[in-house]
Amino acid sequence: MATESASEPNLLPPPPLPSPDPSSSAGSGPKFPFWPLQQFQEFIPCVTSHYKVYEDAFVQKVKDNLMIAREHPVEVGGTAVAAALLLMRGPRRFLFRNTFGRFQDEEARIVKLEGGLKELNQSLDKLKKENKNIILRASFGEEELQRGRTKIRDAGHEIQRLSNSIYKIESEAADFMDDLRALPGRNAIKLRAEVASMASDLKQQRHELDKQIVKIAEYGIRV
């Protein structure tokens, strides 16, 4: 098919209007100073020829478009149907909802998600601060625990030392009791009773100390 530039004729601008006759003056009678009748009649053929050129170009353009429509009926038909649908209110609304409307919905969702993300970031910052404070308190507590374990261990050593001392005193009281049994008389009997009471008290105190040592061992602290 010939190109569009080849099918269109060269459109020339219309000829300039004839200038008025300078010999015509205001005193020459009731004539038309700008458009004398003879000059107007001479200009009509030029206008007619230019009109014919434009008419031929328009007709050729219509023929070319009809030829394109005949060679590509599917594309032209689809374009016509699409244009007709766009002119109808229902399809136009449907197209708007599924294109621009969807874009607006997605934009609203994005704005909502951005707001939710901002709230999550704020919550995360708050949790980070709380976590930092908790870790700091736990560190202080761990330090206190370490100091407490040290104090408990030192106390356990003191309890163990005291328990050993009581055990030695109990041994000495048992030896003293044996010596008193060899002595006759009321005074010896009275002393044996006092020594026996003291030995029983020492034994009870040692048992209490041993319980504390066992409790310290349950905390995982070796004494």
Secondary structure, 3 states (H helix, E strand, C coil): CCCHHHHCCCCCCCCCCCCCCCCCCCCCCCCCCCCCHHHHHHHHHHHHHHHHHHHHHHHHHHHHHHHHHHHCHHHHHHHHHHHHHHHCHHHHHHHHHHCHHHHHHHHHHHHHHHHHHHHHHHHHHHHHHHHHHHHHHHHHHHHHHHHHHHHHHHHHHHHHHHHHHHHHHHHHHHHHHHHHHCCCCHHHHHHHHHHHHHHHHHHHHHHHHHHHHHHHHHCCCCC
